Amino acid sequence: MSFLVWTTLFAAALVVSLAIRAWLLARQVRHVALHRDEVPAAFRSSVDLAGHQRAADYTLAKVRLAHWQMVAGAAVLLGWTLFGGLDLLNAAVRDAVAPRAGALAYEVALIVAFVVVGAILELPFEWYSTFRLEQRFGFNRVTWRLWLADTAKGVAIGALIGIPLLAGVLWIMGAAGTAWWLWAWAAWMAIVVAAQVIVPSFIAPLFNRFEELKDAPLRARVESLMARAGFAARGLFVMDGSRRSAHANAYFTGFGSAKRVVFFDTLLSRLADGEVEAVLAHELGHFKLRHIRKRMIAMAALTLAFFALLGWLSTQAWFYSGLGVAPNLTLPNDALALILLLLVSSVFGVFASPLFASWSRRDEFEADAFASTHASGRDLASALLKLHEDNASTLTPDPLYARFYYSHPPAVERLAALVGRPSEPIAP
């Protein structure tokens, strides 16, 4: 392939992906705004108009922010590629680091510099989302002091753990011969699996406080559910999610014997015991129906394909020149190729979004059905409705937008599957 053909293909994919995303965002804005002043029939007995309008306004605010993030992201992507930004960064890091510290240090420094610049460019949107949008709708509880502390911890963890791991992968890429991509993939998957054990036990507690679930009746109910479902976990924990947000959640984390159940304190303060049990039953469904295992296998396969593609593209001159970058002549290009492939994947990955979203929604329906057989479907429906209200999730998303992006089924479809026909009232 010539570099001109590759440039044209990349530019065309970028334009088409942007057009699709902009069209979908516009549809979502129109649809949510059109239905802002009327609660869907199935929810009129349980959701008041003010709450429905607040959810619509919150959704519209997030969509508008997403629009500007899309525009800025496209500008940054073009800046890194066709406008020569990555080429300039590569030359600067190469000339500053390689002569003094060698090839491996140069490659690590290039990726670190790329990540740092990207994080700085993303800061305005992160700040606005946290301290303006989330604050306006009453969700943000992060103080500037806590935000700075989280940032400092993240940087420290990245430096102490991330950089050595990155150096190890890059070393394998340079030392393992023509099959380096296979060995690099194996090393990366080992890191991913290890993280399932290390993050819950050592990293997460640096950011949040985790305490054993002390509510005896609820604990007994949860343990009974887990016994019925044949599930074992190391512990039941409550996380102080309210320190940062009013949003509520529950999740499983860990791997093998290190699995643990975590409830946000905001979730426990809002839901009745039966509803908590139903939410947990849903999460258990993902494990018992092997959704987690299937996703890990799919991720492993996609990661293998990514590394295999990287192994081929890293040897193709047109891949670099077609994206506005001059490959190194005397130094390895592994880090440079990795950055470029990540940038390209953000464009072509848009076209795969509906497939992964559809798969995820199917899993959610299956987990809901599992929860209905091991707990109360009505309690799950009631809990989901409360969470939709508390999280200000719109009840009236644009159908096509939801099909393209939503990893969870829209509330009307999901709750109707739990309690009956869409026209039936859904009460908390």
C-alpha positions, 0 to 999 in steps of 0.5 A, spaced: 500 500 500 502 506 498 502 512 503 497 516 499 492 511 499 493 509 506 492 517 508 486 517 504 483 511 507 485 514 514 482 521 512 475 518 509 474 513 515 475 519 520 470 523 516 465 518 516 466 516 523 465 523 525 459 524 521 456 518 524 457 520 531 455 527 530 448 525 526 447 520 532 448 526 537 444 530 534 438 525 534 439 524 541 438 531 542 432 532 538 429 525 541 430 527 548 428 534 548 422 532 544 420 528 550 422 532 555 415 534 558 412 528 558 413 522 562 413 515 558 406 512 560 409 506 563 413 510 569 407 515 570 405 512 577 413 512 579 416 518 576 414 525 577 415 530 571 420 534 575 425 528 575 424 526 568 425 533 566 432 533 570 434 527 567 433 530 560 437 536 562 442 532 564 442 527 558 442 533 554 448 537 557 452 530 557 451 530 549 453 537 548 459 536 552 460 529 548 459 533 541 465 538 543 469 532 546 468 529 539 470 536 535 476 537 540 478 529 539 478 530 532 483 536 532 488 533 536 488 526 532 489 530 526 494 534 530 498 528 532 498 525 525 497 528 519 499 535 521 506 532 524 505 533 532 507 526 533 513 527 528 515 533 532 514 529 539 518 523 536 524 527 534 524 532 540 524 525 545 529 521 540 534 527 540 534 528 547 534 521 550 536 516 545 544 519 545 544 519 553 540 513 555 539 508 549 534 506 545 529 503 550 529 509 554 527 513 548 521 508 547 519 509 554 520 516 554 516 517 547 510 513 550 510 517 557 511 524 553 505 522 549 500 520 555 502 526 559 501 531 553 494 527 551 492 528 559 494 535 559 489 536 553 484 532 556 484 536 563 479 542 561 474 537 559 475 533 565 475 539 569 468 542 566 465 535 567 467 534 574 466 541 577 461 544 572 456 539 569 456 534 575 456 540 580 450 543 576 446 537 577 448 535 584 452 529 583 459 532 584 462 531 591 469 531 589 473 537 592 479 540 589 484 537 594 481 530 593 481 531 586 489 533 586 490 528 591 487 523 586 491 526 580 498 525 584 496 518 586 495 516 579 501 519 577 505 516 582 502 509 581 503 510 573 511 512 575 512 506 580 508 501 576 506 503 569 513 505 567 517 498 569 511 494 566 511 498 559 519 498 559 518 490 560 513 490 554 517 494 549 524 490 551 520 484 549 518 487 543 525 489 541 528 482 543 524 477 542 525 476 534 520 476 529 515 473 533 515 479 538 508 480 538 506 473 540 511 474 546 508 481 548 501 479 547 503 473 553 506 478 557 500 483 557 495 478 558 499 476 564 499 483 567 492 484 566 490 477 570 495 480 575 492 486 575 485 483 577 488 480 584 493 486 585 488 492 584 482 490 588 487 489 594 492 494 593 491 500 588 483 501 590 484 502 597 489 508 595 483 512 593 477 509 597 475 506 603 473 499 604 469 496 610 466 490 611 459 490 610 456 490 617 448 490 616 447 483 619 440 482 616 443 484 609 449 480 610 445 474 611 441 475 605 447 476 601 450 470 603 444 466 602 443 468 595 451 467 594 450 460 597 444 458 592 448 461 586 454 457 588 458 463 588 464 464 593 467 471 594 473 473 599 469 478 602 463 483 602 465 490 602 462 497 602 466 503 598 465 510 600 463 512 593 459 518 596 466 522 597 466 523 590 459 522 587 452 521 588 452 516 583 450 509 586 453 502 583 455 495 586 460 491 582 464 484 583 472 485 582 478 480 583 480 474 580 479 467 582 479 466 590 481 474 590 473 475 588 470 480 592 463 484 592 463 491 593 457 496 594 457 503 594 455 506 600 450 511 596 447 504 593 445 501 600 443 508 603 437 508 597 435 501 596 431 496 600 435 489 602 430 486 597 433 491 592 440 490 594 439 482 593 436 483 586 442 488 584 447 483 586 443 477 583 444 481 577 451 481 578 452 474 580 448 472 573 454 475 569 459 470 573 454 464 573 452 465 565 460 466 564 459 473 561 466 475 564 469 469 562 467 470 555 469 477 555 476 476 557 477 471 552 474 476 547 479 481 549 484 476 549 483 475 542 482 482 540 489 484 544 492 478 540 490 481 533 492 488 535 499 485 537 499 481 530 497 487 526 502 491 530 507 486 528 506 487 521 505 495 521 511 496 524 515 494 518 511 498 513 514 504 511 507 507 508 504 506 515 508 511 518 509 516 512 501 516 511 500 518 518 505 524 517 511 521 521 518 519 519 520 512 522 526 512 525 532 509 521 537 507 526 532 506 532 527 501 533 520 504 531 516 499 536 513 505 541 512 509 535 508 504 531 504 502 538 502 510 538 500 510 531 496 504 531 492 506 538 490 513 534 488 509 528 484 504 532 480 510 535 477 511 528 476 505 526 473 502 532 467 507 532 464 502 526 465 496 531 461 500 537 454 497 535 456 490 535 460 490 542 454 494 545 449 489 542 453 483 545 453 487 552 445 489 552 444 481 550 448 479 556 444 484 561 438 481 559 440 474 560 443 477 567 436 480 569 433 473 567 438 470 572 436 475 577 429 474 577 430 466 578 434 467 584 431 473 587 425 478 586 424 480 578 420 486 581 425 488 586 430 488 581 425 492 577 424 497 583 432 498 584 433 499 577 428 505 577 431 508 583 438 508 580 435 511 573 432 516 577 438 517 582 443 517 576 438 522 572 438 517 566 433 519 561 427 514 560 427 516 552 433 516 549 433 516 541 432 508 539 438 508 534 443 512 538 441 507 544 442 501 539 449 504 537 452 506 544 448 503 550 451 497 553 445 497 557 438 496 554 434 502 555 430 503 561 423 502 558 425 495 554 429 492 560 424 494 566 418 491 561 422 485 560 422 484 568 415 486 569 411 485 563 408 489 557 411 496 556 404 499 557 404 496 565 405 501 570 412 500 573 412 502 581 418 502 585 
